[in-house]
Amino acid sequence: MKKLTPEELDKMELKPPGRVGYVRSAIVNMKPGEILLIEPKDWKWKDKWPDTLCKRIEQKHKDMKLKVSIAMDKSGWVVVREK
């Protein structure tokens, strides 16, 4: 067990308990202007790509605008938080 300072806590990426996946948590915690690369090994959904997940997040979080693109080198999907 280890005590954390507030600075260490700010640097950590946190996921709420329950059935929230790591990819969803990472997208929801994005700040405006941040860019996330989702690699195929991280994508476990039945959907072919994270567009559906991002649309659901936008519906739930009205203040978020996400743009999803496919990386041409097939390294994964790029999610950009616009606002």
N, C-alpha and C positions, 0 to 999 in steps of 0.2 A: 504494500500500500504506500502511496506517496501523496503528500500534500502539494497542491498546485498554487501558483501565484495567479493573480488575475491576468497577467500578461501571457502566461502559459495557456490558460484557458482560452484566451482570445485567439491563439494560434491553432488550437485544436478544431477539427471538424467534428461536429456532434450529430448524432442521429437519435431521434426520439425512440423510446421503446415501442415495441409492437411490430406490426407488419409493414412498416415503411422501409423500402429498400434503400440501399446505399446510393444508387444512381438518383432516385427521386429526391432524397435528402440533399445531395450535392447540388441539384438543380434549384431546389427551393431556397437554399442558402446562398445562391449566387447574388452578387451585388451588381448594380447597373454597370455595364461595360465589361464585365468578366466573360471569359470564353472558356468552355469546357469541352474536352475531347473525350467522347465515350467510345472506348475500344470494344470490339466485338466480344472479347472474353468477359467483359463486364455486363453485357446486355443479355439477360436471361428471359426476357418476355417472349411470348409467342409472336408478337408483332415483328415485322421485318426491321423496323427502325423506330427510334424514340419520338417520332412526330406525334403519335397518339398520346403518349405520356405528357409531352409538353403542352398539348392542347388542353388536357385535363387540368394541368397545373395552372394554366392561364385562366381557365374558368373558375377555379377555386380562389386564386389569388389575382383579383382584378387589376392590381397595380403592376403586374408583371407582363412584359412583352418579350417572348422568346422567338428566336429564329433558328431553325434546324436545317443543317446542310449535310450532304454526304461528302466525305473526303475523297478526292479523286484517286488517291493512292491506296484506297481501300483499308486505311488504318482505323476507320470508324466514322463517327458522326460528330459534327461540331455544333454545339449549342451556344448561342450568343444571347445574353440578356441585354435587351436594348433599353428598357426602362424599368 
